[in-house]
Amino acid sequence: MPKQRMNFFESSDIDISAFTPKAREDTKAPAAAEVKELAKAANFPSREPPKPGVAKVPEKRAPRIHRTGRNVQFNVKASQQTIDQIYAITEAHEGWVLGYTLERAVAALKRELEGA
């Protein structure tokens, strides 16, 4: 007949208060100061999070919500300098929106290409 396991939930006379895990010290590990010194000498980056206030957060533009009848989205990758120039032109003229700036730029490019 096979042995049956003891059911700990049925019996309350078991005393396990003397049971504690053994504390084991790792004797092979180098000291923390030695590890820091070696990491610094090897130019190993720290994985600690950056200190608060150090990271520079880029400025966010105010959202542009205008009802103009333009309902098709046009996404394009461009350099940051080009995007900044488009926004600067739009902001320099009161009442302009990005769609109108794009329409004017396309019209100017067409005139330039037809003249060439």
C-alpha positions as CSV (number, residue, x, y, z in Angstrom):
1,M,0.0,0.0,0.0
2,P,1.4,3.4,-0.9
3,K,2.4,5.9,1.7
4,Q,-0.1,8.8,2.2
5,R,1.0,12.3,2.7
6,M,0.2,14.1,5.9
7,N,-2.6,16.7,5.7
8,F,-1.4,19.7,7.6
9,F,-4.8,21.3,7.6
10,E,-6.5,18.5,9.5
11,S,-3.9,18.4,12.3
12,S,-3.2,21.3,14.6
13,D,-0.5,19.7,16.8
14,I,2.4,20.3,14.5
15,D,4.9,22.8,15.8
16,I,7.1,24.4,13.1
17,S,8.1,27.5,15.1
18,A,11.7,26.3,15.3
19,F,12.0,26.1,11.6
20,T,13.9,29.1,10.0
21,P,15.9,29.2,6.8
22,K,19.6,29.2,7.1
23,A,21.3,32.5,6.5
24,R,23.9,32.0,3.9
25,E,26.6,34.5,3.0
26,D,28.0,34.6,-0.4
27,T,31.7,34.4,0.1
28,K,32.6,34.6,-3.6
29,A,31.0,37.9,-4.4
30,P,33.2,41.0,-4.4
31,A,32.6,44.0,-2.2
32,A,30.1,46.6,-3.5
33,A,32.7,49.3,-3.4
34,E,35.0,47.2,-5.6
35,V,32.3,46.6,-8.1
36,K,31.5,50.3,-8.4
37,E,35.2,51.1,-8.9
38,L,35.5,48.5,-11.6
39,A,32.4,49.6,-13.4
40,K,33.6,53.2,-13.3
41,A,37.0,52.2,-14.6
42,A,35.3,50.3,-17.5
43,N,33.0,53.2,-18.3
44,F,30.0,50.9,-17.6
45,P,26.8,53.0,-17.4
46,S,24.7,52.9,-14.2
47,R,21.2,51.4,-14.4
48,E,19.9,53.7,-11.7
49,P,17.1,56.0,-12.8
50,P,18.2,59.6,-13.5
51,K,17.9,62.1,-10.7
52,P,14.7,64.2,-10.7
53,G,15.1,67.5,-12.5
54,V,18.0,66.4,-14.6
55,A,16.0,65.2,-17.7
56,K,15.0,67.9,-20.1
57,V,11.4,67.6,-21.3
58,P,10.7,69.1,-24.7
59,E,8.2,71.9,-24.9
60,K,4.7,70.9,-26.1
61,R,2.8,73.0,-28.5
62,A,-0.7,74.1,-27.7
63,P,-3.2,72.0,-29.6
64,R,-4.5,73.5,-32.8
65,I,-8.3,73.0,-33.2
66,H,-9.9,74.9,-36.0
67,R,-13.0,74.1,-38.0
68,T,-12.0,74.7,-41.7
69,G,-13.7,72.0,-43.7
70,R,-10.4,70.2,-44.3
71,N,-11.1,66.6,-43.4
72,V,-8.2,64.6,-44.9
73,Q,-5.1,64.0,-42.9
74,F,-1.6,64.2,-44.5
75,N,1.3,62.7,-42.6
76,V,4.8,63.3,-43.7
77,K,8.2,62.7,-42.2
78,A,10.4,65.8,-42.2
79,S,13.4,67.2,-40.3
80,Q,12.7,69.0,-37.1
81,Q,14.0,72.2,-38.7
82,T,11.4,72.0,-41.5
83,I,8.6,71.3,-39.1
84,D,9.7,74.2,-36.9
85,Q,9.7,76.5,-40.0
86,I,6.2,75.5,-41.0
87,Y,4.9,76.2,-37.5
88,A,6.8,79.5,-37.4
89,I,5.2,80.7,-40.7
90,T,1.7,79.6,-39.5
91,E,2.1,81.3,-36.1
92,A,3.5,84.5,-37.7
93,H,0.2,85.1,-39.6
94,E,-2.8,85.5,-37.4
95,G,-5.7,83.3,-38.5
96,W,-3.6,80.9,-40.5
97,V,-3.8,77.2,-39.8
98,L,-1.4,74.4,-40.9
99,G,-3.7,73.4,-43.8
100,Y,-3.8,76.9,-45.2
101,T,0.0,77.2,-44.9
102,L,0.4,73.9,-46.8
103,E,-2.0,75.1,-49.5
104,R,0.0,78.4,-49.9
105,A,3.3,76.5,-50.0
106,V,2.0,74.1,-52.7
107,A,0.6,77.0,-54.8
108,A,4.0,78.8,-54.5
109,L,5.9,75.7,-55.5
110,K,3.6,75.2,-58.6
111,R,4.2,78.8,-59.7
112,E,8.0,78.3,-59.2
113,L,8.0,75.1,-61.2
114,E,5.8,76.5,-64.1
115,G,8.1,79.5,-64.3
116,A,11.2,77.4,-64.7
